[in-house]
Structure formats: structure tokens, C-alpha cells
Amino acid sequence: QTGTLMSLPPRRKPHILLILLDGCRPDALLAAEAPRLRALLRNKAGRCAFSLHCKTDPVPLSAPSWATLLTGLKADKHRITSNDLDSLLATDSEGKLLVHPSWCICSSARAATCFASAFSQAKRQKLGSSEASEFPPTLFHFLAKHGRCARLLNVGWPGVPQLCADAALAQTLKVQRFGDEAEELDKAIEELLQLLDESKEQEIPDVLALYTHSVDLAGHLYGFSLDVPQYMDSIEHFDKCLGQLLDAVAKRDSEDWLLAITTDHGGGAVKDMSKELWSVFLEDCKCIHKGLPQSSCQGVHGLQDSDVHNTRFLILSGLNVRPGEIIPPPEAIDFLPTLLRHLALPFDDLPGHSRGLRRDF
């Protein structure tokens, strides 16, 4: 009618398929025989926004990096500074997750190649000088606060579930744990396919999250390098699994799905490190080895000044994605606001920004 606005069709219910791919170098992602990932990046499998030039924050280690990505806060706020989560984390009498202070114990004079280079002296004092404090809310806490639910399928390393071991999530986050072998990833994918099966009358969680350690494991065993067949094979295996998930999500066209894939760090091969650098890494950078020692590995990570260690990627695909490369590259603290924006949840108190999504939905 004249003088009235036409009503817009209601937005389809938003969901997220979140994939946390541990230890995958962006250049290896491009070099691998990974047709489904390549189709995404070329916008041949739906709208895709991406960056292959993101940086780790605070350091190229799993627990600190995932803590930043999942809380949207830097390390001086979440205080996860190593992979030693058994020492860093505890729960109080009410089941709240606490973080204990931890001092940096690195002794390298070569600050540029040391874990400690990511933290100023003042910041290290702040991280290690106070009493235990409550771990900040993660993505799953934001969901719970607004009555949403999630399923996390965790393949291998248990660090991500440890960061979410909070009594407040008991009713809204279901965690399923799988082993570290490649076949375990296949089992997790099969479980996700069952959940995504449109023919079944079942309530699907708002966020389906998959963490997999399979690529990182291959990197540690054989080397994080493009000339290491086992490392590249692990990425190609993941690509086949991703293809199955993409096909299943495509059938659920009555819902608004965002695919979000990211990694926590890259890595290098010991064979490519100079003797001097290996000595510094092994003897002086003690924090790198807390919780998960890397001294016997063929592939390592943790050096914040090394591009192959500290470069990450982000891939977003969905109806409300602004296609193309995201420039400048998103910061790690932008990851959570991006996910919350898709779910139409507030994130005003977070320092980061939504990146890669259209502004007008």
C-alpha cells in the first residue's frame, strides 16, 4: 500500500558449523590436494570470505591461541600462557573455572626468537603476580547466557574441552571426545553427519563445533612442512571430511548456516632449523615446552617471530558472508565477535570486531 513499507521476510534461523583445525599452515592448505577447500576459497562453493595472513595471539601454542580465539580477549585478560592447562586451570566450589598465575621461565637472550618476546616485562608481571581469577566467558558461555546450545566433538588433544570445563555450561554444551588417530576423525564426522541428517526429526544445536588434532599430530610426528608427505596427507584427509559436511549442510537450506574454519598456529620441521635456533628453542624457551614438551618431535611450533609458526587462516562461508579476501587480516580477537554477529548475539563488551560478514543483515 502507498505510504507503507513492505515487510521483509523473516531471517532463517542462524546456525554455525565451527571447525577448529589445529596446527594447519595456510601455505600447506593451498599446496595440498584439497579440492573442497580450494573451491571455497575461489567462491565456487558458495560465498566465501577468507584471510590466509592472520597472526597468532599471543604465541603459536595451542592453549593460549585457542583461549584468545574462544574468549575474544588477549592473554593479559585470559592469562593462558602455555599448554600446561593441568597446572593453570582449576575449578572452585561452585564449579567456576579459575586460572592460576604463571611466570614466564624463558631465559633466552635472543628475545626475537623467544616465547617471552610476545609479552612485555610489565605484561608478564601482570600475568604472574596476582591470585587465581575466573577464566573469561567463551563462545559457549555467550550461547548459554542467551538460551542457545552447542555440541563440541573433540578429536585428540583435550585442551579445548578443558577451557570449557565450567559448571555454567553443564546444560547447554555437550562434549563428545574421540581419540587421536585418523580413524577417530572419521568417527566424529559420522556423528556430525547424523546430527545434520535432514530426514531425522531432531533438534539441532545452534553451534556444531569440531576440534581436530589430526593435522597438528602429523606435524609433530613428521614435520610441519610442505615437503613432508604425512603432513600434507593429513590436510587432504581433512578436506575429504569437510566435503561430507558441506554436502550435508547444503541440504539444510531452510536454515542460515555459517561455516567458520580456523587454526591456532602453524609450525616448522626440525630438519629446517639451524643448530643455533634449535638450541635456543630447546634449552632457553622453557615456556614452549610446558605441558606438551616438543624436544622429541620432528615438527615444532612456538616461535612468535617465525612466519611459518605464527601465521593462521580464517575461512567463512555462508549466505551473509561478504565474499573475497578480508583486508586487513582479522585479529584473533575478531573471531568471537564474528561468530556472535552471525547468531545475532551482542558483543559490545568485547574489544574485537565482526569481520567478513555483510553489515546489512
C-alpha positions in Angstrom: 0.0 0.0 0.0 1.0 3.6 -0.6 2.9 5.1 2.3 3.7 1.8 4.0 6.9 -0.2 4.0 6.9 -3.7 2.6 7.7 -6.2 5.3 10.9 -8.2 5.0 10.8 -12.0 5.1 11.9 -13.4 8.4 15.5 -14.4 8.6 16.1 -18.1 8.7 17.4 -19.4 12.0 21.2 -19.0 12.2 23.5 -21.9 12.9 27.3 -22.3 12.9 29.4 -25.2 11.8 32.6 -24.3 13.6 35.8 -26.2 12.7 38.9 -25.8 14.8 41.8 -27.3 12.8 44.8 -27.5 15.0 48.3 -26.8 13.5 47.5 -26.2 9.9 49.8 -23.9 7.9 47.9 -21.7 5.4 50.6 -22.3 2.7 50.2 -26.1 3.2 46.4 -25.6 2.9 47.0 -24.1 -0.5 49.6 -26.6 -1.6 47.6 -29.7 -0.6 45.3 -31.6 -2.9 42.3 -30.2 -1.2 39.6 -29.6 -3.8 36.8 -28.7 -1.3 38.8 -26.1 0.5 40.1 -24.7 -2.8 36.5 -24.4 -4.2 35.6 -22.4 -1.1 38.5 -20.0 -1.5 37.6 -19.5 -5.1 33.9 -18.8 -4.3 32.9 -21.8 -6.3 31.1 -23.5 -3.4 29.1 -20.6 -2.1 30.0 -17.1 -0.7 33.4 -17.2 1.0 35.4 -14.6 2.9 38.9 -15.6 3.9 42.3 -14.5 5.1 45.5 -16.6 4.9 47.6 -13.9 6.7 46.1 -13.9 10.2 48.6 -13.9 13.1 48.6 -15.9 16.3 47.9 -14.1 19.6 49.7 -14.3 21.9 52.0 -17.1 20.7 52.0 -20.1 18.3 50.9 -22.5 21.0 47.5 -24.2 21.1 46.1 -23.4 24.6 47.0 -19.7 24.6 45.9 -19.3 21.0 42.5 -21.1 21.4 41.9 -19.2 24.6 42.2 -15.9 22.6 40.0 -17.1 19.8 37.3 -18.5 22.0 37.1 -15.6 24.5 37.8 -12.7 22.2 40.4 -11.4 24.7 44.1 -11.1 24.7 46.4 -13.1 27.0 46.7 -10.4 29.7 42.9 -10.9 30.2 42.5 -14.7 29.9 46.0 -15.5 31.3 46.5 -18.8 29.5 50.3 -18.6 28.6 51.3 -22.2 28.0 49.9 -25.6 27.2 50.2 -26.7 30.8 46.4 -26.5 31.4 46.5 -29.1 34.2 48.6 -26.5 36.3 46.9 -23.4 35.0 43.3 -24.3 35.5 41.2 -25.4 38.4 37.5 -25.2 39.5 36.2 -23.6 42.6 33.5 -25.0 44.9 30.8 -23.6 42.6 32.3 -25.2 39.5 33.6 -22.0 38.1 36.8 -22.3 36.0 39.8 -20.5 37.5 43.2 -19.6 36.1 46.2 -19.6 38.3 49.1 -17.2 37.7 52.1 -18.4 35.8 55.5 -16.9 35.4 57.5 -16.9 32.2 60.6 -19.1 32.7 62.3 -18.4 29.4 66.0 -17.5 29.6 66.9 -16.7 26.0 68.8 -13.5 25.3 67.5 -13.7 21.8 64.2 -12.2 22.6 63.1 -12.1 19.0 63.0 -15.9 18.8 61.7 -16.5 22.3 58.3 -17.1 23.7 58.8 -14.2 26.0 59.0 -11.8 23.1 55.2 -11.9 22.8 54.9 -10.4 26.3 56.4 -7.2 27.7 58.0 -7.3 31.1 55.1 -5.4 32.6 52.6 -7.8 31.0 54.5 -10.8 32.3 54.4 -9.4 35.8 50.6 -8.8 35.4 50.1 -12.4 34.2 52.1 -14.0 37.1 51.7 -11.7 40.1 48.1 -12.0 41.2 45.8 -14.6 42.7 43.8 -17.1 40.7 41.0 -15.4 38.8 37.9 -16.6 36.9 38.5 -17.6 33.3 36.6 -15.3 30.9 33.4 -16.4 29.1 33.9 -18.3 25.9 31.7 -18.6 22.8 29.8 -21.4 24.7 29.1 -19.1 27.7 27.6 -16.5 25.4 25.4 -19.1 23.9 24.3 -20.4 27.3 23.5 -16.8 28.5 21.1 -16.4 25.7 19.5 -19.8 25.9 21.4 -21.3 23.0 23.1 -24.7 22.9 26.2 -26.3 21.3 27.8 -29.6 20.6 31.6 -30.0 20.6 33.2 -33.0 19.1 36.8 -33.1 20.2 39.3 -35.3 18.3 42.5 -35.8 20.2 44.2 -33.2 22.4 41.7 -32.3 25.2 42.7 -28.6 25.7 39.6 -27.0 24.2 37.2 -29.0 26.4 39.4 -28.0 29.4 38.9 -24.4 28.5 35.1 -25.0 28.7 35.0 -27.1 31.8 32.7 -24.8 33.6 29.6 -25.8 35.6 27.6 -23.0 33.9 27.8 -24.9 30.6 26.5 -28.2 32.0 23.1 -27.9 30.4 23.9 -26.2 27.2 27.2 -27.7 25.9 27.6 -31.4 25.2 31.1 -32.6 24.6 32.0 -35.8 22.9 35.6 -37.0 23.0 37.4 -39.0 20.4 40.9 -40.5 20.2 43.9 -39.0 18.3 44.0 -41.4 15.4 42.9 -40.5 11.9 40.1 -43.1 12.1 38.7 -41.2 15.1 38.2 -38.1 13.0 36.1 -40.2 10.6 34.0 -41.3 13.6 33.5 -37.7 14.6 32.5 -36.8 11.1 30.0 -39.6 11.0 28.5 -38.3 14.2 28.2 -34.8 12.8 26.5 -36.2 9.6 24.0 -38.0 11.8 23.2 -34.7 13.5 22.9 -32.9 10.2 20.7 -35.5 8.6 17.7 -33.5 7.5 15.5 -36.6 7.3 15.6 -37.0 11.1 13.2 -35.2 13.3 15.6 -33.8 15.8 16.5 -30.5 17.4 19.9 -29.4 16.1 22.3 -27.3 18.3 22.8 -23.7 17.4 26.5 -24.4 17.1 28.1 -27.6 15.9 31.8 -27.4 16.7 34.6 -29.8 15.6 38.1 -29.7 17.1 40.6 -32.0 15.4 44.2 -32.5 16.4 44.9 -34.8 13.4 46.9 -32.2 11.3 48.9 -31.0 14.3 49.7 -34.5 15.3 51.1 -35.3 11.9 53.1 -32.1 12.0 54.7 -33.1 15.3 55.4 -36.7 14.3 56.9 -35.9 10.9 57.3 -32.1 10.5 55.1 -29.1 9.7 56.4 -28.7 6.1 55.1 -28.8 2.6 57.7 -31.4 1.6 56.5 -33.8 4.4 54.0 -36.3 2.8 52.4 -37.3 6.1 51.6 -33.7 7.0 50.1 -33.0 3.6 48.2 -36.3 3.7 46.5 -35.2 7.0 45.3 -32.0 5.4 43.9 -33.9 2.4 42.1 -36.3 4.7 40.5 -33.4 6.5 39.4 -31.9 3.1 37.6 -35.2 2.3 35.8 -35.0 5.7 35.0 -31.3 5.1 33.4 -32.2 1.8 31.0 -34.6 3.5 30.0 -31.9 6.0 29.5 -29.3 3.3 27.2 -31.6 1.4 25.1 -32.3 4.5 24.8 -28.6 5.4 23.8 -27.7 1.8 20.7 -29.8 2.2 19.5 -27.8 5.2 18.5 -24.8 3.1 15.7 -23.7 5.4 18.4 -22.6 7.9 21.1 -19.9 7.8 24.4 -21.7 8.2 27.8 -20.1 8.7 30.8 -22.3 8.1 33.8 -21.0 10.1 37.2 -22.7 9.8 40.3 -21.5 11.6 43.6 -22.8 13.0 45.6 -21.9 16.1 49.2 -21.8 14.7 51.5 -23.1 12.0 54.8 -24.8 12.6 58.1 -25.9 11.1 60.2 -29.0 10.7 63.2 -29.6 12.9 65.3 -30.6 9.8 64.9 -27.0 8.6 66.0 -25.3 11.8 69.6 -24.2 12.3 71.6 -25.7 15.1 71.7 -22.4 16.9 67.9 -21.9 16.6 67.2 -25.4 17.7 69.4 -24.9 20.8 67.5 -21.7 21.7 64.2 -23.4 21.1 65.1 -26.5 23.2 67.2 -25.0 26.0 66.1 -21.4 26.5 62.4 -21.2 25.6 61.1 -23.1 28.5 57.5 -21.9 28.3 57.1 -23.5 24.9 57.6 -26.9 26.4 55.4 -26.6 29.5 52.6 -29.1 29.4 53.5 -30.6 26.0 57.3 -30.9 25.6 58.4 -30.8 21.9 62.0 -31.9 22.4 61.4 -35.3 20.8 59.3 -34.1 17.9 60.2 -33.9 14.3 58.0 -30.8 13.9 57.6 -27.9 16.3 55.9 -24.5 16.9 56.0 -21.7 19.3 58.4 -19.0 17.9 56.4 -15.8 17.6 58.9 -14.2 15.2 58.7 -17.1 12.6 56.1 -16.6 9.9 55.6 -20.4 9.4 54.9 -20.7 13.1 52.7 -17.6 13.7 50.6 -17.4 10.5 47.0 -18.6 10.7 44.0 -18.6 8.4 40.3 -17.9 8.7 37.7 -19.1 6.2 34.0 -18.1 6.4 31.3 -19.3 4.1 27.5 -18.6 4.1 24.7 -16.5 2.8 25.6 -13.4 4.8 29.4 -13.5 4.1 31.0 -10.7 2.1 32.9 -12.7 -0.4 36.6 -12.2 -1.1 39.8 -11.7 0.9 39.4 -9.9 4.2 41.8 -7.0 4.3 43.4 -6.2 6.6 43.7 -9.7 8.1 41.4 -10.2 11.1 42.9 -10.3 14.5 42.4 -13.3 16.7 40.2 -11.2 19.0 37.8 -10.6 16.0 36.9 -14.3 15.7 34.4 -14.4 18.5 32.5 -11.2 17.6 32.2 -12.5 14.0 30.5 -15.7 15.3 28.3 -13.8 17.7 27.2 -11.4 15.0 26.0 -14.2 12.8 24.0 -15.6 15.7 22.6 -12.0 16.3 24.0 -12.0 19.8 25.5 -8.9 21.4 29.3 -8.5 21.8 29.6 -4.8 22.9 31.9 -5.6 25.8 34.5 -7.4 23.5 37.5 -5.5 22.1 37.3 -7.1 18.7 35.1 -6.5 15.6 33.0 -8.7 13.3 34.9 -9.3 10.1 34.0 -10.8 6.8 30.2 -10.6 7.2 27.8 -8.2 5.4 26.8 -5.2 7.5 23.2 -5.2 6.4 21.7 -8.4 7.8 
